[in-house]
């Protein structure tokens, strides 16, 4: 019961702040609407999560492996802007390339780990995950400018 309450409260907080973020207006009516919407959203989310039997915990080792994701986003942004500027000056579009990399068993392990890998690797504006192949132990990515750091933690 305590686990369900803690999970419900986390869902409620996420939906409440998401509502306020998306509306962009912080008046009394929106706060009440956010609270009501969060109650409904958290209740439905917890019922569905319990019915499916999925745990939404993020493994701590994946959090530690993702510590360099945010700094790389800034470097990737500079790479993308330089590529766009070059394309504008030369009047030729840079298409990028699909790249297949061998991935770690930890990244491919289960659906929860794959989802976390796709989410954290997706912050990069230079590279994003297309698909995993668990049998072959590979991940398919698209790179605008090939740079291995952009692909991490995939």
Secondary structure by P-SEA (a helix, b strand, c coil): caaaaaaaaaaaaaaaaaaaaaaccccaaaaaaaaaaaaaaaaaaaaaaaaacccccccaaaaaaacaaaaaaaaaaaaaaaaaaaaaaaccccbbbbbbbbccccccccaaaaaaaaaaaacccccccccccccccbbbbbbccccccccccc
